[in-house]
């Protein structure tokens, strides 16, 4: 006979359930590459090179290109979401809608070399 498996404690089960529910509420909606590119060209290209055909930002800035960001080791959508939602000393505090953030993240990740 197989030994009986201990049941999950009710508190642990509740914590896991709440954790999954909270994570799903924080998840961004699916992004649109084209909308993300358009938004980035209008908003982010002041400091970043956001598209391969863009030669330089519209003003002198030390901001990394979107391609460099996308190809940073370990970069993923969750990290980009954290970056976009955290204030930076050299980056303006942009307040993006969930759709704008998702679109920009999807666009940046589309620049990742496989």
URHU-V256820 format. One record per residue. N is the residue number from 0. RES is the residue in one small letter. OMEGA is omega in degrees with one decimal (999 if undefined). Layout:
n=N res=RES omega=OMEGA
n=N res=RES omega=OMEGA
This chain:
n=0 res=x omega=178.6
n=1 res=x omega=176.8
n=2 res=x omega=179.4
n=3 res=x omega=177.9
n=4 res=x omega=178.5
n=5 res=x omega=177.6
n=6 res=x omega=175.2
n=7 res=x omega=176.9
n=8 res=x omega=-179.0
n=9 res=x omega=179.4
n=10 res=x omega=178.4
n=11 res=x omega=179.2
n=12 res=x omega=178.4
n=13 res=x omega=179.3
n=14 res=x omega=178.6
n=15 res=x omega=179.8
n=16 res=x omega=179.5
n=17 res=x omega=178.8
n=18 res=x omega=178.3
n=19 res=x omega=179.6
n=20 res=x omega=179.7
n=21 res=x omega=179.8
n=22 res=x omega=-178.3
n=23 res=x omega=177.7
n=24 res=x omega=-179.7
n=25 res=x omega=-177.3
n=26 res=x omega=178.8
n=27 res=x omega=174.9
n=28 res=x omega=177.9
n=29 res=x omega=-177.0
n=30 res=x omega=179.1
n=31 res=x omega=-176.4
n=32 res=x omega=-176.7
n=33 res=x omega=178.3
n=34 res=x omega=178.4
n=35 res=x omega=178.2
n=36 res=x omega=179.2
n=37 res=x omega=179.1
n=38 res=x omega=-178.7
n=39 res=x omega=178.9
n=40 res=x omega=180.0
n=41 res=x omega=-168.6
n=42 res=x omega=-169.5
n=43 res=x omega=-174.3
n=44 res=x omega=174.2
n=45 res=x omega=-176.5
n=46 res=x omega=-175.9
n=47 res=x omega=163.8
n=48 res=x omega=-173.0
n=49 res=x omega=-178.4
n=50 res=x omega=-177.8
n=51 res=x omega=-178.3
n=52 res=x omega=178.1
n=53 res=x omega=-175.1
n=54 res=x omega=-179.6
n=55 res=x omega=175.4
n=56 res=x omega=-178.5
n=57 res=x omega=173.3
n=58 res=x omega=-178.3
n=59 res=x omega=179.9
n=60 res=x omega=178.4
n=61 res=x omega=-179.4
n=62 res=x omega=-180.0
n=63 res=x omega=175.4
n=64 res=x omega=177.8
n=65 res=x omega=177.2
n=66 res=x omega=177.8
n=67 res=x omega=178.0
n=68 res=x omega=-178.1
n=69 res=x omega=-175.5
n=70 res=x omega=174.0
n=71 res=x omega=-178.5
n=72 res=x omega=176.8
n=73 res=x omega=-178.2
n=74 res=x omega=175.7
n=75 res=x omega=-177.4
n=76 res=x omega=-179.6
n=77 res=x omega=178.5
n=78 res=x omega=178.4
n=79 res=x omega=177.9
n=80 res=x omega=178.5
n=81 res=x omega=179.7
n=82 res=x omega=-177.3
n=83 res=x omega=-176.8
n=84 res=x omega=179.7
n=85 res=x omega=177.6
n=86 res=x omega=178.4
n=87 res=x omega=-179.2
n=88 res=x omega=-174.8
n=89 res=x omega=-179.3
n=90 res=x omega=179.0
n=91 res=x omega=180.0
n=92 res=x omega=179.8
n=93 res=x omega=175.3
n=94 res=x omega=-178.4
n=95 res=x omega=171.5
n=96 res=x omega=176.6
n=97 res=x omega=179.5
n=98 res=x omega=178.4
n=99 res=x omega=179.7
n=100 res=x omega=-179.6
n=101 res=x omega=178.9
n=102 res=x omega=-179.8
n=103 res=x omega=178.5
n=104 res=x omega=179.4
n=105 res=x omega=177.5
n=106 res=x omega=-179.0
n=107 res=x omega=-178.5
n=108 res=x omega=176.1
n=109 res=x omega=179.3
n=110 res=x omega=-178.6
n=111 res=x omega=173.8
n=112 res=x omega=-176.6
n=113 res=x omega=999
